[in-house]
Each structure stands twice: as structure tokens, then as C-alpha cells.
Amino acid sequence: DSGVTQTPKHLITATGQRVTLRCSPRSGDLSVYWYQQSLDQGLQFLIQYYNGEERAKGNILERFSAQQFPDLHSELNLSSLELGDSALYFCASSVEYEGSGANVLTFGAGSRLTVL
Amino acid sequence: DQQVKQNSPSLSVQEGRISILNCDYTNSMFDYFLWYKKYPAEGPTFLISISSIKDKNEDGRFTVFLNKSAKHLSLHIVPSQPGDSAVYFCAAKGSSNTGKLIFGQGTTLQVKP
């Protein structure tokens, strides 16, 4: 158990629908990151939050949004779902986001989304 | 634009031999490089890292080498064990004020008994 909790583990839905993925970071970690892993692809960075504020944005579609709440858990909202959104969505957390150090991210087990 | 590339999708080695996984990058501003290992149905787990000011870092059976002039790093596993069979991701961190990591596509390592 990495300490990063993601729910649900699996989700099957239809095109056009909206889903919410939830992430609870490791205790003490203030930064949360979301990554997408599509079939045979690497981990694509979507978005990062630090202590409730957005810190960095990657290739996140406009149909996707995220937020980090005061208790530091984060949610990734995916709307108007398309077949191509089927993927593994990983949440990761770290203590800090500052430039110093390797900033090791601790990953959750992922949420597998299937859009039919 | 793929800033971190792992050009070998898969690698197969015999137990006890050396496994060498390679990674290339394009951005000279990266200040740290990390390797992660991923088993099926689990999230990636951190393995080893190296600062851009170093050329080698060793941790037990795992050693990472960095060649800045070639923008290339490699992970050596000696000796390889069947339990090392997993997907290995190379990742890089920039020196900006965000700690995000940029990952390569991954290399699947199979260690045969």
C-alpha cells in the first residue's frame, strides 16, 4: 500500500457521460498530480495541485477538470466522454513542488476507465 | 513533442545476467532523472534517481548512469532476478517551480529463470 488511495478502481460508462475520479494523497503530502496512461503509452501529465491551488497544467483536455479540496483530496472530472478517453488514470502525491530535490512522486494503484 | 524517450518497448534477459534499460531526453534543463517500476494492476513505484550533476548513482543491484553530453541515461540491474520482470519508466524533472515528472513510454523487462 503506497498510501495514495484512488477510487473507483474500475469504471465502465458510455460515451457522452461524465465521471469523477477521486484521490486521497499520502499523509503529509501537499502536492497532487494526475496522469493518464492510454494503451501502449507512457504516463501523460495532466495537472498538478499544491495545497489547493493549481500549479501546473499538461495536455489536459477542456472536457476534463480537477480540483484539490481543503482536506487535500483531489477529484478529476471527465465529461462528454469519448471512446479515446478509455485509459488508466493515476494520481500521485509528493511533499513539495519546489525545484529542489528529485521530488519523488508516490502513485496510487490507478482508476481504469472504460468508455463504451 | 516527446521530451523523454525509451526506444526499446521490451527487453528479455536470463536470470543472473545484466539488464540494461535505456532512456534519451531532449531538454537540457532537466535537473533530476528518476526510474520507476510498475507491476500489473499496481501504480508505478520509485526505484532510483540521479541528479544532473552526477554521472552515476548506485543502490544495491540497481545503478543509473547519466551521460549529459549525449542526453542519455541507463539503468543497470545486476544480477537480474525473475521478480524484476515489470515495466520500467524513465522520468525527468525540470528545474522550474513545479515538481511534475515527464515520463517515457516504458520498457517491459522479462527476466527468464
Interface residues (C-beta under 8 A of the other chain):
Chain A: S2 V4 S31 Y33 Y35 D40 Q41 G42 L43 Q44 F45 Q48 R55 A56 G58 F90 A92 S94 E96 Y97 E98 G99 G101 A102 N103 V104 L105 T106 F107 G108 A109 G110
Chain B: V4 Q6 P9 D31 Y32 L34 Y36 A41 E42 G43 P44 T45 F46 S49 S51 F89 A91 K93 S95 S96 N97 T98 G99 K100 L101 I102 F103 G104 Q105 G106
